[in-house]
């Protein structure tokens, strides 16, 4: 058994023992509240996973636009005017 499993077992036993001193209705509410918090965290993580794909797509589009600008011929300064006033 790894030390992580041992720590997890001790913590779980401590939680179970602590909850055993509370009224059953309280334990039930705490269990449901804990589940709801975990489900909320899962929803946030799922949304971020979905956004990761969007970030990758947008980064590719930005990269292509930057490459297109870099490969474009330089603009004629005579048609655009001086870079600083004299």
N, C-alpha and C positions, 0 to 999 in steps of 0.2 A: 504494500500500500504506500503510495507516495505521501509526502508530507502535506501536499495540498488536499488530498482526500481526507487525511486525518484531521486537518483544521476544519474542513467543511463539515465533517461528521460531528466534531465537537460543537461547532457553532449551531448546526441544526438541532442537536440535542438540547443545547441551552435555550434556543428559541422555543422548542416544543415544551420544555419544562416551564419556562416563564409563562407561556400561554396557558398552561394547565392550571395556573392560579387565578385566571380571570374567568368571569362568567361566560357561559357558552355563547350568548348573543354577542358579547363584545368580541370574542375570538372570531365569530362568523363575520362581523362587520370589518374587523381588521384584515381578515383574509381576503374579503371582496375588495377592500380599498387597495390592498397590496397588488392584487391582480389587475385592477384598473390602472394603477400607476405603471405597472409593467406593460400593459397593453398600450398605454399612451406613449411610453418610450419606444415601443415597437413601431407605432405609427410614425413617429418622428424619424426613426431610422429608415423605415421603408420609403418615406418621402425623400429623404436625403439620397438614398440609393437611386431613386428615379431621377433626381436632379443630377447625379453624377453623369449619367448618359447625356443629359442636355449640356453640361459643362464641356464634356469631351467634344460634342458636335460643334458648339460655339467656338471652342478653341481652334478647331480645324478650320472653320470659316474665317476666323480672324487671321490665322496663319496664311491661308490662301490669299486673302485680301492684301496682306502685307507683302507677300511674294509678288503679287501682281503689280503693286505700287513700285516695288524695288526693280522689277524688270521693265517697267515703262520707260520710254525715252525721256531724258530730262526736258523740262519745260524751257522754252525760249525766253530768256530774260528780257529781251527787247520787247516782247509782247506783254510781259507781265509787269514791267517797270523795275526800277532800281530796288535793291534790297534795303537801302536806308536813304533817308532824305539828305541832300547836300545843301 
